Amino acid sequence: MGVLIYLIPASLLLGLIGLLGFLWALRSRQYEDLDGAAARILFDDKPRKETPQ
């Protein structure tokens, strides 16, 4: 039972760190455009030059 004195504050600290990381991601607009990256993978950055045959 004595180990709970260490485990409970440690778990609360880790939860707080996770919450702060999530709030930082929201403030830095990490979740702003969720569909853009999924659609961007389908298109080339530069048009390819066709090789003559």
mmCIF file of the N, C-alpha and C atoms, coordinates in Angstrom:
data_MODEL
# 
_entry.id   MODEL 
# 
loop_
_atom_site.group_PDB 
_atom_site.id 
_atom_site.type_symbol 
_atom_site.label_atom_id 
_atom_site.label_alt_id 
_atom_site.label_comp_id 
_atom_site.label_asym_id 
_atom_site.label_entity_id 
_atom_site.label_seq_id 
_atom_site.pdbx_PDB_ins_code 
_atom_site.Cartn_x 
_atom_site.Cartn_y 
_atom_site.Cartn_z 
_atom_site.occupancy 
_atom_site.B_iso_or_equiv 
_atom_site.pdbx_formal_charge 
_atom_site.auth_seq_id 
_atom_site.auth_comp_id 
_atom_site.auth_asym_id 
_atom_site.auth_atom_id 
_atom_site.pdbx_PDB_model_num 
ATOM 1   N N  . MET A 1 1  ? 0.816  -1.201 0.000   1.00 0.00 ? 1  MET A N  1 
ATOM 2   C CA . MET A 1 1  ? 0.000  0.000  0.000   1.00 0.00 ? 1  MET A CA 1 
ATOM 3   C C  . MET A 1 1  ? 0.857  1.261  0.000   1.00 0.00 ? 1  MET A C  1 
ATOM 4   N N  . GLY A 1 2  ? 2.056  1.160  0.495   1.00 0.00 ? 2  GLY A N  1 
ATOM 5   C CA . GLY A 1 2  ? 2.926  2.325  0.549   1.00 0.00 ? 2  GLY A CA 1 
ATOM 6   C C  . GLY A 1 2  ? 3.361  2.783  -0.837  1.00 0.00 ? 2  GLY A C  1 
ATOM 7   N N  . VAL A 1 3  ? 3.348  1.848  -1.790  1.00 0.00 ? 3  VAL A N  1 
ATOM 8   C CA . VAL A 1 3  ? 3.768  2.202  -3.147  1.00 0.00 ? 3  VAL A CA 1 
ATOM 9   C C  . VAL A 1 3  ? 2.749  3.123  -3.827  1.00 0.00 ? 3  VAL A C  1 
ATOM 10  N N  . LEU A 1 4  ? 1.510  3.114  -3.345  1.00 0.00 ? 4  LEU A N  1 
ATOM 11  C CA . LEU A 1 4  ? 0.491  3.997  -3.923  1.00 0.00 ? 4  LEU A CA 1 
ATOM 12  C C  . LEU A 1 4  ? 0.808  5.467  -3.703  1.00 0.00 ? 4  LEU A C  1 
ATOM 13  N N  . ILE A 1 5  ? 1.577  5.745  -2.661  1.00 0.00 ? 5  ILE A N  1 
ATOM 14  C CA . ILE A 1 5  ? 1.983  7.126  -2.394  1.00 0.00 ? 5  ILE A CA 1 
ATOM 15  C C  . ILE A 1 5  ? 2.826  7.663  -3.548  1.00 0.00 ? 5  ILE A C  1 
ATOM 16  N N  . TYR A 1 6  ? 3.530  6.791  -4.236  1.00 0.00 ? 6  TYR A N  1 
ATOM 17  C CA . TYR A 1 6  ? 4.364  7.197  -5.368  1.00 0.00 ? 6  TYR A CA 1 
ATOM 18  C C  . TYR A 1 6  ? 3.636  7.062  -6.699  1.00 0.00 ? 6  TYR A C  1 
ATOM 19  N N  . LEU A 1 7  ? 2.801  6.039  -6.820  1.00 0.00 ? 7  LEU A N  1 
ATOM 20  C CA . LEU A 1 7  ? 2.159  5.769  -8.104  1.00 0.00 ? 7  LEU A CA 1 
ATOM 21  C C  . LEU A 1 7  ? 1.045  6.763  -8.437  1.00 0.00 ? 7  LEU A C  1 
ATOM 22  N N  . ILE A 1 8  ? 0.264  7.169  -7.466  1.00 0.00 ? 8  ILE A N  1 
ATOM 23  C CA . ILE A 1 8  ? -0.840 8.094  -7.738  1.00 0.00 ? 8  ILE A CA 1 
ATOM 24  C C  . ILE A 1 8  ? -0.329 9.464  -8.207  1.00 0.00 ? 8  ILE A C  1 
ATOM 25  N N  . PRO A 1 9  ? 0.628  10.095 -7.526  1.00 0.00 ? 9  PRO A N  1 
ATOM 26  C CA . PRO A 1 9  ? 1.144  11.365 -8.056  1.00 0.00 ? 9  PRO A CA 1 
ATOM 27  C C  . PRO A 1 9  ? 1.839  11.206 -9.412  1.00 0.00 ? 9  PRO A C  1 
ATOM 28  N N  . ALA A 1 10 ? 2.517  10.073 -9.607  1.00 0.00 ? 10 ALA A N  1 
ATOM 29  C CA . ALA A 1 10 ? 3.183  9.849  -10.896 1.00 0.00 ? 10 ALA A CA 1 
ATOM 30  C C  . ALA A 1 10 ? 2.154  9.746  -12.015 1.00 0.00 ? 10 ALA A C  1 
ATOM 31  N N  . SER A 1 11 ? 1.041  9.048  -11.777 1.00 0.00 ? 11 SER A N  1 
ATOM 32  C CA . SER A 1 11 ? 0.027  8.922  -12.820 1.00 0.00 ? 11 SER A CA 1 
ATOM 33  C C  . SER A 1 11 ? -0.670 10.264 -13.071 1.00 0.00 ? 11 SER A C  1 
ATOM 34  N N  . LEU A 1 12 ? -0.882 11.037 -12.017 1.00 0.00 ? 12 LEU A N  1 
ATOM 35  C CA . LEU A 1 12 ? -1.473 12.366 -12.200 1.00 0.00 ? 12 LEU A CA 1 
ATOM 36  C C  . LEU A 1 12 ? -0.538 13.283 -12.978 1.00 0.00 ? 12 LEU A C  1 
ATOM 37  N N  . LEU A 1 13 ? 0.750  13.185 -12.715 1.00 0.00 ? 13 LEU A N  1 
ATOM 38  C CA . LEU A 1 13 ? 1.728  13.994 -13.445 1.00 0.00 ? 13 LEU A CA 1 
ATOM 39  C C  . LEU A 1 13 ? 1.763  13.614 -14.926 1.00 0.00 ? 13 LEU A C  1 
ATOM 40  N N  . LEU A 1 14 ? 1.754  12.314 -15.218 1.00 0.00 ? 14 LEU A N  1 
ATOM 41  C CA . LEU A 1 14 ? 1.755  11.875 -16.615 1.00 0.00 ? 14 LEU A CA 1 
ATOM 42  C C  . LEU A 1 14 ? 0.468  12.288 -17.335 1.00 0.00 ? 14 LEU A C  1 
ATOM 43  N N  . GLY A 1 15 ? -0.660 12.233 -16.642 1.00 0.00 ? 15 GLY A N  1 
ATOM 44  C CA . GLY A 1 15 ? -1.913 12.691 -17.232 1.00 0.00 ? 15 GLY A CA 1 
ATOM 45  C C  . GLY A 1 15 ? -1.888 14.175 -17.514 1.00 0.00 ? 15 GLY A C  1 
ATOM 46  N N  . LEU A 1 16 ? -1.305 14.954 -16.609 1.00 0.00 ? 16 LEU A N  1 
ATOM 47  C CA . LEU A 1 16 ? -1.190 16.397 -16.816 1.00 0.00 ? 16 LEU A CA 1 
ATOM 48  C C  . LEU A 1 16 ? -0.271 16.722 -17.988 1.00 0.00 ? 16 LEU A C  1 
ATOM 49  N N  . ILE A 1 17 ? 0.814  15.985 -18.122 1.00 0.00 ? 17 ILE A N  1 
ATOM 50  C CA . ILE A 1 17 ? 1.718  16.187 -19.260 1.00 0.00 ? 17 ILE A CA 1 
ATOM 51  C C  . ILE A 1 17 ? 1.009  15.862 -20.569 1.00 0.00 ? 17 ILE A C  1 
ATOM 52  N N  . GLY A 1 18 ? 0.225  14.793 -20.593 1.00 0.00 ? 18 GLY A N  1 
ATOM 53  C CA . GLY A 1 18 ? -0.542 14.451 -21.797 1.00 0.00 ? 18 GLY A CA 1 
ATOM 54  C C  . GLY A 1 18 ? -1.574 15.509 -22.131 1.00 0.00 ? 18 GLY A C  1 
ATOM 55  N N  . LEU A 1 19 ? -2.251 16.026 -21.119 1.00 0.00 ? 19 LEU A N  1 
ATOM 56  C CA . LEU A 1 19 ? -3.236 17.085 -21.337 1.00 0.00 ? 19 LEU A CA 1 
ATOM 57  C C  . LEU A 1 19 ? -2.585 18.349 -21.865 1.00 0.00 ? 19 LEU A C  1 
ATOM 58  N N  . LEU A 1 20 ? -1.449 18.725 -21.301 1.00 0.00 ? 20 LEU A N  1 
ATOM 59  C CA . LEU A 1 20 ? -0.740 19.915 -21.782 1.00 0.00 ? 20 LEU A CA 1 
ATOM 60  C C  . LEU A 1 20 ? -0.256 19.732 -23.222 1.00 0.00 ? 20 LEU A C  1 
ATOM 61  N N  . GLY A 1 21 ? 0.192  18.525 -23.565 1.00 0.00 ? 21 GLY A N  1 
ATOM 62  C CA . GLY A 1 21 ? 0.600  18.258 -24.947 1.00 0.00 ? 21 GLY A CA 1 
ATOM 63  C C  . GLY A 1 21 ? -0.573 18.360 -25.909 1.00 0.00 ? 21 GLY A C  1 
ATOM 64  N N  . PHE A 1 22 ? -1.727 17.872 -25.501 1.00 0.00 ? 22 PHE A N  1 
ATOM 65  C CA . PHE A 1 22 ? -2.916 17.969 -26.345 1.00 0.00 ? 22 PHE A CA 1 
ATOM 66  C C  . PHE A 1 22 ? -3.350 19.413 -26.517 1.00 0.00 ? 22 PHE A C  1 
ATOM 67  N N  . LEU A 1 23 ? -3.336 20.187 -25.439 1.00 0.00 ? 23 LEU A N  1 
ATOM 68  C CA . LEU A 1 23 ? -3.719 21.599 -25.535 1.00 0.00 ? 23 LEU A CA 1 
ATOM 69  C C  . LEU A 1 23 ? -2.734 22.380 -26.389 1.00 0.00 ? 23 LEU A C  1 
ATOM 70  N N  . TRP A 1 24 ? -1.445 22.035 -26.307 1.00 0.00 ? 24 TRP A N  1 
ATOM 71  C CA . TRP A 1 24 ? -0.457 22.686 -27.161 1.00 0.00 ? 24 TRP A CA 1 
ATOM 72  C C  . TRP A 1 24 ? -0.739 22.385 -28.636 1.00 0.00 ? 24 TRP A C  1 
ATOM 73  N N  . ALA A 1 25 ? -1.105 21.141 -28.932 1.00 0.00 ? 25 ALA A N  1 
ATOM 74  C CA . ALA A 1 25 ? -1.409 20.759 -30.313 1.00 0.00 ? 25 ALA A CA 1 
ATOM 75  C C  . ALA A 1 25 ? -2.634 21.516 -30.828 1.00 0.00 ? 25 ALA A C  1 
ATOM 76  N N  . LEU A 1 26 ? -3.618 21.724 -29.978 1.00 0.00 ? 26 LEU A N  1 
ATOM 77  C CA . LEU A 1 26 ? -4.792 22.494 -30.391 1.00 0.00 ? 26 LEU A CA 1 
ATOM 78  C C  . LEU A 1 26 ? -4.437 23.951 -30.657 1.00 0.00 ? 26 LEU A C  1 
ATOM 79  N N  . ARG A 1 27 ? -3.629 24.528 -29.785 1.00 0.00 ? 27 ARG A N  1 
ATOM 80  C CA . ARG A 1 27 ? -3.268 25.949 -29.942 1.00 0.00 ? 27 ARG A CA 1 
ATOM 81  C C  . ARG A 1 27 ? -2.369 26.180 -31.147 1.00 0.00 ? 27 ARG A C  1 
ATOM 82  N N  . SER A 1 28 ? -1.546 25.199 -31.511 1.00 0.00 ? 28 SER A N  1 
ATOM 83  C CA . SER A 1 28 ? -0.656 25.367 -32.661 1.00 0.00 ? 28 SER A CA 1 
ATOM 84  C C  . SER A 1 28 ? -1.304 24.885 -33.955 1.00 0.00 ? 28 SER A C  1 
ATOM 85  N N  . ARG A 1 29 ? -2.610 24.656 -33.922 1.00 0.00 ? 29 ARG A N  1 
ATOM 86  C CA . ARG A 1 29 ? -3.428 24.316 -35.088 1.00 0.00 ? 29 ARG A CA 1 
ATOM 87  C C  . ARG A 1 29 ? -2.999 23.022 -35.774 1.00 0.00 ? 29 ARG A C  1 
ATOM 88  N N  . GLN A 1 30 ? -2.626 22.026 -34.992 1.00 0.00 ? 30 GLN A N  1 
ATOM 89  C CA . GLN A 1 30 ? -2.242 20.738 -35.553 1.00 0.00 ? 30 GLN A CA 1 
ATOM 90  C C  . GLN A 1 30 ? -3.440 19.992 -36.137 1.00 0.00 ? 30 GLN A C  1 
ATOM 91  N N  . TYR A 1 31 ? -4.635 20.263 -35.632 1.00 0.00 ? 31 TYR A N  1 
ATOM 92  C CA . TYR A 1 31 ? -5.840 19.561 -36.068 1.00 0.00 ? 31 TYR A CA 1 
ATOM 93  C C  . TYR A 1 31 ? -6.693 20.405 -37.003 1.00 0.00 ? 31 TYR A C  1 
ATOM 94  N N  . GLU A 1 32 ? -6.114 21.425 -37.602 1.00 0.00 ? 32 GLU A N  1 
ATOM 95  C CA . GLU A 1 32 ? -6.892 22.362 -38.403 1.00 0.00 ? 32 GLU A CA 1 
ATOM 96  C C  . GLU A 1 32 ? -7.382 21.734 -39.713 1.00 0.00 ? 32 GLU A C  1 
ATOM 97  N N  . ASP A 1 33 ? -6.496 21.074 -40.437 1.00 0.00 ? 33 ASP A N  1 
ATOM 98  C CA . ASP A 1 33 ? -6.843 20.539 -41.757 1.00 0.00 ? 33 ASP A CA 1 
ATOM 99  C C  . ASP A 1 33 ? -6.572 19.041 -41.790 1.00 0.00 ? 33 ASP A C  1 
ATOM 100 N N  . LEU A 1 34 ? -7.552 18.257 -41.379 1.00 0.00 ? 34 LEU A N  1 
ATOM 101 C CA . LEU A 1 34 ? -7.348 16.809 -41.307 1.00 0.00 ? 34 LEU A CA 1 
ATOM 102 C C  . LEU A 1 34 ? -7.439 16.138 -42.673 1.00 0.00 ? 34 LEU A C  1 
ATOM 103 N N  . ASP A 1 35 ? -8.239 16.684 -43.578 1.00 0.00 ? 35 ASP A N  1 
ATOM 104 C CA . ASP A 1 35 ? -8.414 16.064 -44.887 1.00 0.00 ? 35 ASP A CA 1 
ATOM 105 C C  . ASP A 1 35 ? -7.359 16.500 -45.895 1.00 0.00 ? 35 ASP A C  1 
ATOM 106 N N  . GLY A 1 36 ? -6.688 17.594 -45.634 1.00 0.00 ? 36 GLY A N  1 
ATOM 107 C CA . GLY A 1 36 ? -5.696 18.111 -46.578 1.00 0.00 ? 36 GLY A CA 1 
ATOM 108 C C  . GLY A 1 36 ? -4.536 17.160 -46.785 1.00 0.00 ? 36 GLY A C  1 
ATOM 109 N N  . ALA A 1 37 ? -3.984 16.623 -45.733 1.00 0.00 ? 37 ALA A N  1 
ATOM 110 C CA . ALA A 1 37 ? -2.847 15.717 -45.857 1.00 0.00 ? 37 ALA A CA 1 
ATOM 111 C C  . ALA A 1 37 ? -3.264 14.411 -46.534 1.00 0.00 ? 37 ALA A C  1 
ATOM 112 N N  . ALA A 1 38 ? -4.480 13.968 -46.273 1.00 0.00 ? 38 ALA A N  1 
ATOM 113 C CA . ALA A 1 38 ? -4.949 12.731 -46.901 1.00 0.00 ? 38 ALA A CA 1 
ATOM 114 C C  . ALA A 1 38 ? -5.139 12.920 -48.407 1.00 0.00 ? 38 ALA A C  1 
ATOM 115 N N  . ALA A 1 39 ? -5.581 14.070 -48.834 1.00 0.00 ? 39 ALA A N  1 
ATOM 116 C CA . ALA A 1 39 ? -5.785 14.317 -50.262 1.00 0.00 ? 39 ALA A CA 1 
ATOM 117 C C  . ALA A 1 39 ? -4.484 14.728 -50.946 1.00 0.00 ? 39 ALA A C  1 
ATOM 118 N N  . ARG A 1 40 ? -3.575 15.339 -50.215 1.00 0.00 ? 40 ARG A N  1 
ATOM 119 C CA . ARG A 1 40 ? -2.321 15.829 -50.796 1.00 0.00 ? 40 ARG A CA 1 
ATOM 120 C C  . ARG A 1 40 ? -1.438 14.683 -51.277 1.00 0.00 ? 40 ARG A C  1 
ATOM 121 N N  . ILE A 1 41 ? -1.560 13.529 -50.671 1.00 0.00 ? 41 ILE A N  1 
ATOM 122 C CA . ILE A 1 41 ? -0.724 12.397 -51.045 1.00 0.00 ? 41 ILE A CA 1 
ATOM 123 C C  . ILE A 1 41 ? -1.087 11.881 -52.447 1.00 0.00 ? 41 ILE A C  1 
ATOM 124 N N  . LEU A 1 42 ? -2.276 12.200 -52.921 1.00 0.00 ? 42 LEU A N  1 
ATOM 125 C CA . LEU A 1 42 ? -2.736 11.692 -54.208 1.00 0.00 ? 42 LEU A CA 1 
ATOM 126 C C  . LEU A 1 42 ? -2.210 12.479 -55.394 1.00 0.00 ? 42 LEU A C  1 
ATOM 127 N N  . PHE A 1 43 ? -1.663 13.655 -55.170 1.00 0.00 ? 43 PHE A N  1 
ATOM 128 C CA . PHE A 1 43 ? -1.242 14.525 -56.258 1.00 0.00 ? 43 PHE A CA 1 
ATOM 129 C C  . PHE A 1 43 ? 0.265  14.708 -56.250 1.00 0.00 ? 43 PHE A C  1 
ATOM 130 N N  . ASP A 1 44 ? 0.856  14.796 -57.455 1.00 0.00 ? 44 ASP A N  1 
ATOM 131 C CA . ASP A 1 44 ? 2.287  15.052 -57.579 1.00 0.00 ? 44 ASP A CA 1 
ATOM 132 C C  . ASP A 1 44 ? 2.562  16.520 -57.320 1.00 0.00 ? 44 ASP A C  1 
ATOM 133 N N  . ASP A 1 45 ? 3.757  16.791 -56.808 1.00 0.00 ? 45 ASP A N  1 
ATOM 134 C CA . ASP A 1 45 ? 4.149  18.178 -56.588 1.00 0.00 ? 45 ASP A CA 1 
ATOM 135 C C  . ASP A 1 45 ? 4.456  18.873 -57.910 1.00 0.00 ? 45 ASP A C  1 
ATOM 136 N N  . LYS A 1 46 ? 5.197  18.193 -58.751 1.00 0.00 ? 46 LYS A N  1 
ATOM 137 C CA . LYS A 1 46 ? 5.565  18.742 -60.050 1.00 0.00 ? 46 LYS A CA 1 
ATOM 138 C C  . LYS A 1 46 ? 5.027  17.823 -61.139 1.00 0.00 ? 46 LYS A C  1 
ATOM 139 N N  . PRO A 1 47 ? 4.539  18.390 -62.213 1.00 0.00 ? 47 PRO A N  1 
ATOM 140 C CA . PRO A 1 47 ? 4.092  17.520 -63.324 1.00 0.00 ? 47 PRO A CA 1 
ATOM 141 C C  . PRO A 1 47 ? 5.307  16.816 -63.952 1.00 0.00 ? 47 PRO A C  1 
ATOM 142 N N  . ARG A 1 48 ? 5.111  15.565 -64.290 1.00 0.00 ? 48 ARG A N  1 
ATOM 143 C CA . ARG A 1 48 ? 6.197  14.791 -64.899 1.00 0.00 ? 48 ARG A CA 1 
ATOM 144 C C  . ARG A 1 48 ? 6.334  15.135 -66.367 1.00 0.00 ? 48 ARG A C  1 
ATOM 145 N N  . LYS A 1 49 ? 7.563  15.112 -66.836 1.00 0.00 ? 49 LYS A N  1 
ATOM 146 C CA . LYS A 1 49 ? 7.814  15.304 -68.251 1.00 0.00 ? 49 LYS A CA 1 
ATOM 147 C C  . LYS A 1 49 ? 7.669  13.953 -68.943 1.00 0.00 ? 49 LYS A C  1 
ATOM 148 N N  . GLU A 1 50 ? 6.938  13.940 -70.004 1.00 0.00 ? 50 GLU A N  1 
ATOM 149 C CA . GLU A 1 50 ? 6.758  12.677 -70.717 1.00 0.00 ? 50 GLU A CA 1 
ATOM 150 C C  . GLU A 1 50 ? 7.964  12.410 -71.595 1.00 0.00 ? 50 GLU A C  1 
ATOM 151 N N  . THR A 1 51 ? 8.410  11.190 -71.600 1.00 0.00 ? 51 THR A N  1 
ATOM 152 C CA . THR A 1 51 ? 9.571  10.819 -72.411 1.00 0.00 ? 51 THR A CA 1 
ATOM 153 C C  . THR A 1 51 ? 9.083  10.381 -73.797 1.00 0.00 ? 51 THR A C  1 
ATOM 154 N N  . PRO A 1 52 ? 9.765  10.839 -74.829 1.00 0.00 ? 52 PRO A N  1 
ATOM 155 C CA . PRO A 1 52 ? 9.362  10.410 -76.193 1.00 0.00 ? 52 PRO A CA 1 
ATOM 156 C C  . PRO A 1 52 ? 9.719  8.950  -76.403 1.00 0.00 ? 52 PRO A C  1 
ATOM 157 N N  . GLN A 1 53 ? 8.852  8.269  -77.160 1.00 0.00 ? 53 GLN A N  1 
ATOM 158 C CA . GLN A 1 53 ? 9.081  6.844  -77.422 1.00 0.00 ? 53 GLN A CA 1 
ATOM 159 C C  . GLN A 1 53 ? 9.487  6.605  -78.833 1.00 0.00 ? 53 GLN A C  1 
# 
